[in-house]
């Protein structure tokens, strides 16, 4: 089972580099995104009720490299994570 702590550690291990993440969306489809956890150029303000609610519900947020926008995902839905030599596959739940 993927835990929030495992995913947080993998993202921290990237040290700000882009990473590839594959996860199952709420509707059951699989999505792969090239992402980054922090991208200062896209941060505006300090948050909102919507983003704070997602965070409180256990979602992680990151930047989609291809469309320069934010996306959220549940750590439990992650199937694969890769950044350079860091690579981990998780079983479907």
N, C-alpha and C positions, 0 to 999 in steps of 0.2 A: 504494500500500500504506500502510495506516495504521500509524504507528509509536507506540510508547509515548511518545516525546518529543512528538509532535504533540498527542496527547490530553492529556498532562500540561500542555502550554502552553495549550491551550484551557481546561482546567479552572482553571488559575491565572489566566487572563484574566477569569474570572467574578468574581474578588475576593470569594468567599464567597457569591455569589448562587445561587439555584436555577437549574438548567439542564435542558434536555430532551435526553435521549440515546436514540437508537434503535440497537439492536444485535441481532445474530443470536445466539441461544442455542445451546448445545452440540447440542441436538436439531434445530436448523435452523429453529426458529420465530423470528419477529421480535418483539421486545419494545421498547416505548417507556416510559420512566420519567422523571418529573420528579424530579430528584435534587439533592443538595448534597454536596460532598466532605467537609465537616466540620460536625458538628452536636454540639457539646459535651454537650448534654443526654443523648445516647445513648451516649457513650463510657464504658465500664466496664472498668477494668483496663488492662493494657498489651498485650494480645494473647493469642494461643493458638497451639498447634502447628498447628491447622487454618488460621487466618488467616495465620500466618507462611508456611505452605506455599503458600497461594494467591498471596501476594505474591511469593515466590521463583519461582513458576511464571509470573510476568508478569501476573497479574490485578490490576485496580484495584478498590478498594472505594469505595462511596458510600452515601448515605442515600436510601431511597425516600421521597419526600415524602408519598405517599398512605397508606402503612402504617407509617411511622415505623420502618422496619427497614433493616438493611444488605443490600446485594446486591453481587455481584462480577461483573466482566465483563472479557473480553480486549480490549485496545485494537484488535487486528486485526479484531475482530468488529463494531466500531462502523460504522454506516452513515450516521448523521446526528447532528449536535451543534448545539444552538441555545441562546443566552442573549442576549436583547436583540438588539443589532446584530451580535453574533458568531454566525455561522452557517456551517457547513461540511458538505458531503455527501461521503461517501467511496464509492468503487466497491466492489461486492461482490467478494470474493476467491475 
